[in-house]
Amino acid sequence: MNHWTQRRRLLAGLVAALSLLVHLKGIRAPLLDYHFHRQVNTASIARNYWREARPIHRPRVDWEGPEDRMAATELPVQTWLYGKLWPLFGLGESWGRILSTAASALTAFFLFLLFERELGTESAFYGAALFCLLPVEIYFGRTVQPEACALLGVVSALYFWERALAPGRPLWPWAISVFSAFVAVGLKLPYAYVLIPLAALTWRRLGRGTLLDARLWLAGLLAMGGVFAWYRYAGAGVYVVPTHSGEFWRILGYRRTLYFAQFLVFSRFLEIIATYGGTVLFFFGARELLWRRRDAFWLAWLGGVFFHLLALGEYGHSHDYTCLPLAPVAAGLMGVGLRLLMERARAAISPSWALSGVFLLVASIPAHAALRIAHWYRQGFDYLSRAGEAAAAVSRPGDLFFTSCMAPSVALYYLDRRGWSDDLASQLPANALAAIAQKRLAGARFLAVEKKGAWAQPDGALWKDLRSRSQPVWDDGRLAIFRL
């Protein structure tokens, strides 16, 4: 038993602690940083769970008029738990980031356990630690989105499935794996790619017997059947995420698939997944596991993730967080690459110099991350900083608002009011005024706008029109509220 194996518990704890550490930045910050729209949607639905004590199968939106309406959203496991935690310790919306951070720490922990069974303790520690330092994981591992919890489901499914294939085929890890896969795909439908590496694990252990393995087919039936049932049920609600085939086709586009493929490899992979230094480690690890060993599981895991990213088409190209599933498999290969380089460095003529070079290569990964994603943490929509105070000063809780904001939930969430939203500033003045009149007839009593563009004082076209009719009831120089 070498010193790596003797210290495995300490190493697992260090990996989890490293994950927690890198995700502390901005843990209590408002949700108005990068990908604010998706984060606020999640928080808004969670807040409704808290205030109205709704059961888990009743997610509601409050940005489509006077009544809370059923949300056509993914499996609401995370948002429901988020809502239940909301009032504890006065942390409120911060629980969303805390949940994602905790999920990321557990993901790193289970990655260590999975990598250890696959690659040995040393490579497992390197791979799991490097996973925590990859740019896409550092940022999206703590955002208020389903990604972090869904990725935990993927890694948990792989780890427990591998254990369920042990001699005797124990049932309890099989059950945990199936539930984890259900949660992962339920939270993020494209994560159905997890079925590919799960099947590859089975093939590696059972060979042709995989085709007749009842547990494999039953696992797929239970996990995907549960996801299908939820989407069938939630599809009757107000659009939050696609739940119908037509909605999926509208956000996908395959005319530029070759461009997306090269962009994924030469931009996303180098810049926000592995980083430039990490790509060197990835190369050595991939050469060992994919080329020399031809390991079916690792080939299927990496290939499955790439296939799912290309299947996302235009949507995947436009949303950075879609490439988060590449982080764990890339980190595993990087861990193998780092171990191989460490072995070569120790055997070099000048091991101290060689080890220094390897250390600099590893250090370049967090340095790259710090430089590449620093701007993602910047807060936007500063005009909403006093929105709740403003709404409370001029209106009652039941009053409906119409807001000029391209993201339907954002302004209403910070005003803490129900109502509607539209990107009025991008419309022709006549169309915007017609929309305002329509919402006034529907029951909107106030209009909230950011004072810029068409609403800029004194020459904005829409500002001049509304200002000629009445004084704003709130105007702090950034946010203006008019009574309709």
Helices and strands as residue ranges (DSSP letters): H 3-6, H 8-22, H 36-52, E 60-61, E 69-72, H 77-85, G 88-90, H 94-119, H 121-133, H 135-140, H 147-164, H 171-187, G 189-194, H 195-206, G 207-212, H 214-234, E 238-239, H 245-251, H 257-263, I 264-273, H 275-286, I 287-292, H 296-311, H 313-318, G 320-323, H 326-346, H 351-372, G 374-377, G 382-384, H 387-394, E 400-404, H 410-415, E 419-422, G 424-426, H 429-442, E 444-450, G 453-455, H 461-469, E 474-475, E 479-483
